[in-house]
Amino acid sequence: MHRRCPRAEPFAQEMTTRIVDVAHTAAAHHTPAGPHQDLDAARQAVATGLDVDDAAELIHGDRLRLGDAAGNRPWLHTAVCRVQRMNRALGCSPGPETEQLVNDPLSGPNTAQRNMLEATAGPVGSRAGCQFPGRGRPPRPGSAVAAIPAA
Protein backbone atom coordinates (compact mmCIF):
# COMPACT_ATOMS: atom_id res chain seq x y z
CA MET A 1 0.00 0.00 0.00
CA HIS A 2 1.32 3.42 -0.98
CA ARG A 3 0.80 6.35 1.36
CA ARG A 4 1.65 9.95 0.67
CA CYS A 5 3.84 11.75 3.11
CA PRO A 6 1.88 14.80 4.36
CA ARG A 7 5.10 16.83 4.64
CA ALA A 8 5.73 16.32 0.91
CA GLU A 9 2.34 17.68 -0.23
CA PRO A 10 3.39 21.35 -0.45
CA PHE A 11 6.47 20.36 -2.46
CA ALA A 12 4.42 18.15 -4.78
CA GLN A 13 1.95 20.98 -5.35
CA GLU A 14 4.79 23.42 -6.07
CA MET A 15 6.34 21.01 -8.58
CA THR A 16 2.96 20.49 -10.27
CA THR A 17 2.41 24.25 -10.49
CA ARG A 18 5.84 24.85 -11.99
CA ILE A 19 5.47 22.06 -14.56
CA VAL A 20 2.07 23.42 -15.61
CA ASP A 21 3.52 26.93 -15.88
CA VAL A 22 6.43 25.74 -18.05
CA ALA A 23 4.09 23.65 -20.22
CA HIS A 24 1.83 26.68 -20.68
CA THR A 25 4.78 28.92 -21.57
CA ALA A 26 6.06 26.41 -24.14
CA ALA A 27 2.60 25.91 -25.67
CA ALA A 28 1.96 29.67 -25.78
CA HIS A 29 5.32 30.21 -27.50
CA HIS A 30 4.87 27.51 -30.15
CA THR A 31 1.16 27.84 -31.01
CA PRO A 32 0.74 31.29 -32.67
CA ALA A 33 1.45 31.62 -36.38
CA GLY A 34 4.88 33.01 -37.08
CA PRO A 35 8.53 32.02 -37.05
CA HIS A 36 8.26 30.15 -33.73
CA GLN A 37 5.16 28.12 -34.61
CA ASP A 38 5.78 24.45 -33.96
CA LEU A 39 2.49 22.67 -33.34
CA ASP A 40 4.24 19.40 -32.49
CA ALA A 41 6.18 21.11 -29.68
CA ALA A 42 3.00 22.86 -28.51
CA ARG A 43 1.14 19.53 -28.60
CA GLN A 44 3.85 17.90 -26.48
CA ALA A 45 3.77 20.77 -23.97
CA VAL A 46 -0.01 20.50 -23.65
CA ALA A 47 0.17 16.72 -23.21
CA THR A 48 2.83 17.10 -20.51
CA GLY A 49 0.82 19.74 -18.67
CA LEU A 50 -2.32 17.61 -18.74
CA ASP A 51 -0.43 14.50 -17.63
CA VAL A 52 0.68 16.40 -14.54
CA ASP A 53 -2.64 18.17 -13.82
CA ASP A 54 -5.59 17.17 -15.99
CA ALA A 55 -7.75 19.90 -14.42
CA ALA A 56 -5.40 22.81 -15.18
CA GLU A 57 -7.64 25.37 -16.87
CA LEU A 58 -4.58 27.19 -18.19
CA ILE A 59 -3.53 24.09 -20.16
CA HIS A 60 -7.07 23.47 -21.38
CA GLY A 61 -6.97 27.00 -22.79
CA ASP A 62 -3.74 26.06 -24.56
CA ARG A 63 -5.53 23.00 -26.00
CA LEU A 64 -8.22 25.27 -27.42
CA ARG A 65 -5.65 27.60 -28.97
CA LEU A 66 -3.76 24.63 -30.40
CA GLY A 67 -6.87 23.08 -31.95
CA ASP A 68 -7.78 26.42 -33.48
CA ALA A 69 -4.24 26.98 -34.82
CA ALA A 70 -4.23 23.49 -36.35
CA GLY A 71 -7.60 24.17 -37.98
CA ASN A 72 -8.96 20.90 -36.63
CA ARG A 73 -12.59 21.76 -35.87
CA PRO A 74 -13.64 18.22 -34.81
CA TRP A 75 -10.78 18.11 -32.31
CA LEU A 76 -11.65 21.62 -31.17
CA HIS A 77 -15.22 20.42 -30.57
CA THR A 78 -13.85 17.62 -28.38
CA ALA A 79 -11.64 20.06 -26.46
CA VAL A 80 -14.61 22.39 -25.83
CA CYS A 81 -16.66 19.44 -24.56
CA ARG A 82 -13.88 18.44 -22.18
CA VAL A 83 -13.57 21.96 -20.77
CA GLN A 84 -17.32 22.05 -20.17
CA ARG A 85 -17.29 18.58 -18.64
CA MET A 86 -14.34 19.41 -16.38
CA ASN A 87 -16.10 22.52 -15.10
CA ARG A 88 -19.28 20.56 -14.40
CA ALA A 89 -17.30 17.89 -12.53
CA LEU A 90 -15.57 20.54 -10.44
CA GLY A 91 -18.84 22.43 -9.92
CA CYS A 92 -17.51 25.70 -11.26
CA SER A 93 -17.86 27.98 -14.24
CA PRO A 94 -15.01 28.54 -16.68
CA GLY A 95 -12.90 31.61 -16.12
CA PRO A 96 -13.54 34.59 -18.39
CA GLU A 97 -10.42 33.91 -20.48
CA THR A 98 -11.39 30.27 -21.03
CA GLU A 99 -14.93 31.25 -21.94
CA GLN A 100 -13.55 33.77 -24.45
CA LEU A 101 -11.26 31.09 -25.92
CA VAL A 102 -14.26 28.80 -26.31
CA ASN A 103 -16.27 31.52 -28.03
CA ASP A 104 -13.55 33.05 -30.25
CA PRO A 105 -12.48 30.00 -32.29
CA LEU A 106 -16.10 29.01 -32.67
CA SER A 107 -17.19 32.40 -33.95
CA GLY A 108 -15.19 32.08 -37.15
CA PRO A 109 -16.64 32.13 -40.66
CA ASN A 110 -18.02 28.58 -40.59
CA THR A 111 -21.44 29.19 -39.05
CA ALA A 112 -22.69 25.72 -40.02
CA GLN A 113 -19.98 24.07 -37.91
CA ARG A 114 -20.68 26.41 -34.99
CA ASN A 115 -24.38 25.58 -35.19
CA MET A 116 -23.57 21.86 -35.29
CA LEU A 117 -21.28 22.24 -32.28
CA GLU A 118 -23.88 24.12 -30.26
CA ALA A 119 -26.55 21.58 -31.23
CA THR A 120 -24.45 18.73 -29.81
CA ALA A 121 -22.54 20.49 -27.04
CA GLY A 122 -25.09 23.08 -25.97
CA PRO A 123 -24.43 26.81 -25.98
CA VAL A 124 -20.84 27.66 -25.25
CA GLY A 125 -20.33 28.24 -21.56
CA SER A 126 -23.54 26.41 -20.69
CA ARG A 127 -23.73 23.91 -17.88
CA ALA A 128 -25.41 21.36 -20.19
CA GLY A 129 -22.50 20.50 -22.45
CA CYS A 130 -21.19 17.28 -23.93
CA GLN A 131 -21.40 13.73 -22.76
CA PHE A 132 -18.76 11.07 -23.26
CA PRO A 133 -20.50 7.69 -23.48
CA GLY A 134 -19.12 4.67 -21.72
CA ARG A 135 -16.34 6.27 -19.70
CA GLY A 136 -16.30 8.08 -16.44
CA ARG A 137 -13.15 9.91 -17.42
CA PRO A 138 -11.98 11.34 -20.76
CA PRO A 139 -9.19 9.52 -22.61
CA ARG A 140 -5.61 10.29 -21.57
CA PRO A 141 -4.55 13.70 -22.84
CA GLY A 142 -1.79 12.35 -25.05
CA SER A 143 -4.23 10.43 -27.20
CA ALA A 144 -6.47 13.42 -27.88
CA VAL A 145 -3.58 15.83 -28.30
CA ALA A 146 -1.78 13.45 -30.66
CA ALA A 147 -4.84 13.49 -32.93
CA ILE A 148 -4.23 17.13 -33.90
CA PRO A 149 -2.73 17.21 -37.39
CA ALA A 150 0.60 18.94 -37.83
CA ALA A 151 0.53 22.18 -39.75
KEVOLO-649839 format. One record per residue (C-alpha): x, y, z; residue in one letter; chain; residue number from 1. Coordinates in Angstrom, 2 decimals, m for minus. Each point is the difference from the previous one (the first is absolute). Example, Ala and Ser with C-alpha at 12.3 -4.5 7.8 and 13.67 -1.06 7.14 Angstrom:
# residues 2
ATOM       px       py       pz  code  unit  pos
ATOM    12.30    m4.50     7.80     a     A    1
ATOM     1.37     3.44    m0.66     s     A    2
# end
This chain:
# residues 151
ATOM       px       py       pz  code  unit  pos
ATOM     0.00     0.00     0.00     m     A    1
ATOM     1.32     3.42    m0.98     h     A    2
ATOM    m0.52     2.93     2.34     r     A    3
ATOM     0.85     3.60    m0.69     r     A    4
ATOM     2.19     1.80     2.44     c     A    5
ATOM    m1.96     3.05     1.25     p     A    6
ATOM     3.22     2.03     0.28     r     A    7
ATOM     0.63    m0.51    m3.73     a     A    8
ATOM    m3.39     1.36    m1.14     e     A    9
ATOM     1.05     3.67    m0.22     p     A   10
ATOM     3.08    m0.99    m2.01     f     A   11
ATOM    m2.05    m2.21    m2.32     a     A   12
ATOM    m2.47     2.83    m0.57     q     A   13
ATOM     2.84     2.44    m0.72     e     A   14
ATOM     1.55    m2.41    m2.51     m     A   15
ATOM    m3.38    m0.52    m1.69     t     A   16
ATOM    m0.55     3.76    m0.22     t     A   17
ATOM     3.43     0.60    m1.50     r     A   18
ATOM    m0.37    m2.79    m2.57     i     A   19
ATOM    m3.40     1.36    m1.05     v     A   20
ATOM     1.45     3.51    m0.27     d     A   21
ATOM     2.91    m1.19    m2.17     v     A   22
ATOM    m2.34    m2.09    m2.17     a     A   23
ATOM    m2.26     3.03    m0.46     h     A   24
ATOM     2.95     2.24    m0.89     t     A   25
ATOM     1.28    m2.51    m2.57     a     A   26
ATOM    m3.46    m0.50    m1.53     a     A   27
ATOM    m0.64     3.76    m0.11     a     A   28
ATOM     3.36     0.54    m1.72     h     A   29
ATOM    m0.45    m2.70    m2.65     h     A   30
ATOM    m3.71     0.33    m0.86     t     A   31
ATOM    m0.42     3.45    m1.66     p     A   32
ATOM     0.71     0.33    m3.71     a     A   33
ATOM     3.43     1.39    m0.70     g     A   34
ATOM     3.65    m0.99     0.03     p     A   35
ATOM    m0.27    m1.87     3.32     h     A   36
ATOM    m3.10    m2.03    m0.88     q     A   37
ATOM     0.62    m3.67     0.65     d     A   38
ATOM    m3.29    m1.78     0.62     l     A   39
ATOM     1.75    m3.27     0.85     d     A   40
ATOM     1.94     1.71     2.81     a     A   41
ATOM    m3.18     1.75     1.17     a     A   42
ATOM    m1.86    m3.33    m0.09     r     A   43
ATOM     2.71    m1.63     2.12     q     A   44
ATOM    m0.08     2.87     2.51     a     A   45
ATOM    m3.78    m0.27     0.32     v     A   46
ATOM     0.18    m3.78     0.44     a     A   47
ATOM     2.66     0.38     2.70     t     A   48
ATOM    m2.01     2.64     1.84     g     A   49
ATOM    m3.14    m2.13    m0.07     l     A   50
ATOM     1.89    m3.11     1.11     d     A   51
ATOM     1.11     1.90     3.09     v     A   52
ATOM    m3.32     1.77     0.72     d     A   53
ATOM    m2.95    m1.00    m2.17     d     A   54
ATOM    m2.16     2.73     1.57     a     A   55
ATOM     2.35     2.91    m0.76     a     A   56
ATOM    m2.24     2.56    m1.69     e     A   57
ATOM     3.06     1.82    m1.32     l     A   58
ATOM     1.05    m3.10    m1.97     i     A   59
ATOM    m3.54    m0.62    m1.22     h     A   60
ATOM     0.10     3.53    m1.41     g     A   61
ATOM     3.23    m0.94    m1.77     d     A   62
ATOM    m1.79    m3.06    m1.44     r     A   63
ATOM    m2.69     2.27    m1.42     l     A   64
ATOM     2.57     2.33    m1.55     r     A   65
ATOM     1.89    m2.97    m1.43     l     A   66
ATOM    m3.11    m1.55    m1.55     g     A   67
ATOM    m0.91     3.34    m1.53     d     A   68
ATOM     3.54     0.56    m1.34     a     A   69
ATOM     0.01    m3.49    m1.53     a     A   70
ATOM    m3.37     0.68    m1.63     g     A   71
ATOM    m1.36    m3.27     1.35     n     A   72
ATOM    m3.63     0.86     0.76     r     A   73
ATOM    m1.05    m3.54     1.06     p     A   74
ATOM     2.86    m0.11     2.50     w     A   75
ATOM    m0.87     3.51     1.14     l     A   76
ATOM    m3.57    m1.20     0.60     h     A   77
ATOM     1.37    m2.80     2.19     t     A   78
ATOM     2.21     2.44     1.92     a     A   79
ATOM    m2.97     2.33     0.63     v     A   80
ATOM    m2.05    m2.95     1.27     c     A   81
ATOM     2.78    m1.00     2.38     r     A   82
ATOM     0.31     3.52     1.41     v     A   83
ATOM    m3.75     0.09     0.60     q     A   84
ATOM     0.03    m3.47     1.53     r     A   85
ATOM     2.95     0.83     2.26     m     A   86
ATOM    m1.76     3.11     1.28     n     A   87
ATOM    m3.18    m1.96     0.70     r     A   88
ATOM     1.98    m2.67     1.87     a     A   89
ATOM     1.73     2.65     2.09     l     A   90
ATOM    m3.27     1.89     0.52     g     A   91
ATOM     1.33     3.27    m1.34     c     A   92
ATOM    m0.35     2.28    m2.98     s     A   93
ATOM     2.85     0.56    m2.44     p     A   94
ATOM     2.11     3.07     0.56     g     A   95
ATOM    m0.64     2.98    m2.27     p     A   96
ATOM     3.12    m0.68    m2.09     e     A   97
ATOM    m0.97    m3.64    m0.55     t     A   98
ATOM    m3.54     0.98    m0.91     e     A   99
ATOM     1.38     2.52    m2.51     q     A  100
ATOM     2.29    m2.68    m1.47     l     A  101
ATOM    m3.00    m2.29    m0.39     v     A  102
ATOM    m2.01     2.72    m1.72     n     A  103
ATOM     2.72     1.53    m2.22     d     A  104
ATOM     1.07    m3.05    m2.04     p     A  105
ATOM    m3.62    m0.99    m0.38     l     A  106
ATOM    m1.09     3.39    m1.28     s     A  107
ATOM     2.00    m0.32    m3.20     g     A  108
ATOM    m1.45     0.05    m3.51     p     A  109
ATOM    m1.38    m3.55     0.07     n     A  110
ATOM    m3.42     0.61     1.54     t     A  111
ATOM    m1.25    m3.47    m0.97     a     A  112
ATOM     2.71    m1.65     2.11     q     A  113
ATOM    m0.70     2.34     2.92     r     A  114
ATOM    m3.70    m0.83    m0.20     n     A  115
ATOM     0.81    m3.72    m0.10     m     A  116
ATOM     2.29     0.38     3.01     l     A  117
ATOM    m2.60     1.88     2.02     e     A  118
ATOM    m2.67    m2.54    m0.97     a     A  119
ATOM     2.10    m2.85     1.42     t     A  120
ATOM     1.91     1.76     2.77     a     A  121
ATOM    m2.55     2.59     1.07     g     A  122
ATOM     0.66     3.73    m0.01     p     A  123
ATOM     3.59     0.85     0.73     v     A  124
ATOM     0.51     0.58     3.69     g     A  125
ATOM    m3.21    m1.83     0.87     s     A  126
ATOM    m0.19    m2.50     2.81     r     A  127
ATOM    m1.68    m2.55    m2.31     a     A  128
ATOM     2.91    m0.86    m2.26     g     A  129
ATOM     1.31    m3.22    m1.48     c     A  130
ATOM    m0.21    m3.55     1.17     q     A  131
ATOM     2.64    m2.66    m0.50     f     A  132
ATOM    m1.74    m3.38    m0.22     p     A  133
ATOM     1.38    m3.02     1.76     g     A  134
ATOM     2.78     1.60     2.02     r     A  135
ATOM     0.04     1.81     3.26     g     A  136
ATOM     3.15     1.83    m0.98     r     A  137
ATOM     1.17     1.43    m3.34     p     A  138
ATOM     2.79    m1.82    m1.85     p     A  139
ATOM     3.58     0.77     1.04     r     A  140
ATOM     1.06     3.41    m1.27     p     A  141
ATOM     2.76    m1.35    m2.21     g     A  142
ATOM    m2.44    m1.92    m2.15     s     A  143
ATOM    m2.24     2.99    m0.68     a     A  144
ATOM     2.89     2.41    m0.42     v     A  145
ATOM     1.80    m2.38    m2.36     a     A  146
ATOM    m3.06     0.04    m2.27     a     A  147
ATOM     0.61     3.64    m0.97     i     A  148
ATOM     1.50     0.08    m3.49     p     A  149
ATOM     3.33     1.73    m0.44     a     A  150
ATOM    m0.07     3.24    m1.92     a     A  151
# end
